[in-house]
């Protein structure tokens, strides 16, 4: 039981969750740039570019970011 709890707490795997008009990213490396229309995030193995309108970082924790707004396009580099 404790092993399962510990594995949840220590989970370091990248997770990207799309929800209507928002994106939640867990275990990213760094936010490289952001403005109302573009957010670029270093996801360790690739760079994620998010384009849209009225993009806002609503939640910013050590390893999690929640972005809301009208997300029009995302691409990985």
C-alpha positions in Angstrom: 0.0 0.0 0.0 2.8 2.4 0.9 4.6 1.6 -2.3 1.6 2.6 -4.4 1.2 5.9 -2.5 5.0 6.6 -2.8 4.9 5.9 -6.6 2.0 8.4 -7.0 3.9 11.1 -5.0 7.2 10.5 -6.8 5.6 10.3 -10.3 7.9 12.3 -12.5 6.3 11.4 -15.9 5.2 14.2 -18.1 1.4 14.5 -18.3 -0.5 16.8 -20.7 -4.2 16.9 -20.1 -6.5 18.8 -22.5 -9.8 20.1 -21.1 -12.2 22.5 -22.8 -10.3 25.8 -23.2 -7.4 24.7 -21.0 -4.4 22.6 -20.8 -2.8 21.1 -17.7 0.9 20.1 -17.9 2.6 18.2 -15.1 6.3 17.5 -14.7 7.5 20.0 -17.3 11.0 21.4 -17.2 10.6 25.2 -17.8 8.4 27.8 -19.2 10.5 29.5 -21.9 8.2 32.3 -23.0 4.6 33.4 -22.6 2.3 36.2 -23.7 -1.4 36.4 -24.6 -1.0 34.5 -27.8 2.0 32.1 -27.4 3.4 29.9 -24.6 6.5 27.8 -25.1 7.3 25.1 -22.6 10.3 22.9 -22.3 9.0 19.4 -21.6 12.4 17.8 -21.2 12.3 15.6 -24.3 10.7 18.2 -26.6 9.5 21.8 -26.8 5.7 22.4 -26.7 4.4 25.5 -28.5 0.9 26.6 -27.7 -0.8 29.3 -29.8 -4.1 30.9 -29.1 -5.9 33.9 -27.8 -6.2 35.3 -24.3 -3.8 32.6 -22.9 -3.4 32.9 -19.2 -1.3 30.9 -16.7 -3.9 30.2 -14.0 -2.0 27.8 -11.8 1.8 27.7 -11.5 3.4 25.2 -9.2 6.9 23.7 -9.1 5.9 20.9 -11.5 2.5 21.8 -12.8 1.0 24.6 -14.9 -2.6 25.2 -16.0 -3.1 27.4 -19.1 -6.5 28.7 -20.0 -7.8 30.6 -23.0 -8.7 29.9 -26.6 -6.1 27.3 -27.6 -5.9 27.2 -31.4 -2.8 25.2 -32.1 -0.2 23.1 -30.4 3.0 21.7 -31.8 6.0 19.7 -30.6 9.6 20.4 -31.6 
